Amino acid sequence: MKSYIEERAVEVGNYIVEKKATVRQTAKVFGISKSTVHKDVTERLERINPSLAGEARKVLDINKSERHIRGGYATREKYLHLEQM
């Protein structure tokens, strides 16, 4: 694996843990796709730094379990905004 990919995987893992960021937020900050973020955390980081990969995985699992709630809030805000117009 190229060294810049390993460095990115570690940076992505650290960012997710520090900011409690979602895959989408992380992808936007690093300018990469959601699937690349997922692959960096689940495959590449697991080989490089298993403990960091585990921490990042916990954050992503929490975000995944809460996403339906965030989606509901986003929809609610959308329609509240439309009613005010």
N, C-alpha and C positions, 0 to 999 in steps of 0.2 A: 504494500500500500504506500502511496506517495506520502511524504512527510506533511505536506500542507493539508491533506485530507485528515490525517491523524490530529493535527493541531486544531483544525476546524471542529472535529468531533468533540474534542476536549472543551473547546470554547462553547460549543452548543450545549454540552452537558452542564457546564458551569453556569451558563446564562439561565437555563431552565430551572436549575436548583435555586439560584440567587433571586430571580425575579418571579418564581412560581409561574412561569410563562407557559402559554399553550403552544401547540405545534404551529398554529397559524402565526402567532405573534413572533415566534422564534424564526420562522421561515422569512417573514417580512424583514426583520432586523438584519439577518445574515444574507438576504438576497438569494435564497435557495428555495427549492420546492419543499412542500410538506413531506413528500415521500423521502427526500434526502435527509430531512431532519429526523424522521422516524428511523431510517436506516442507520444514520450516524449514532443514534442513541441505543438502538436495540442490537445492532450487529458490531459496528466498528468500535464503539466505546466499550462494549463488553469485553473485547480482546485487549484494549489498551488500558482501561482503568475500571475494573469490575465494580468497585465500591461506588464510584461516581455514577456509573451506569445504573446501578440499583437505586440510588437517590433520585436521579432524573426520571427513572421509570415510575417511581412512586408518585412524583409530581404529575406526570402525564396520566397515570391511572386515576388520580383524584380529579384532574381536569376532565377526563373522559366521562367519569361518573356524574359530573356536574353539568355537562354541556347541554343537556335537555332543559335545564333550568335557565341557563344563560340565553338559550334560544327563545324561551318563553318570554323573558324580560325584553329581549330585543323586539319581538313581535308586538308586545304590549306598548312599548315606547313608540314604535312605528305608527300604530293606530291612534295613540293619544295625540301624537303630533299631527296626524291627518285631520283629526276632529277639530283641532284648534285653528285650522286654516279656514 
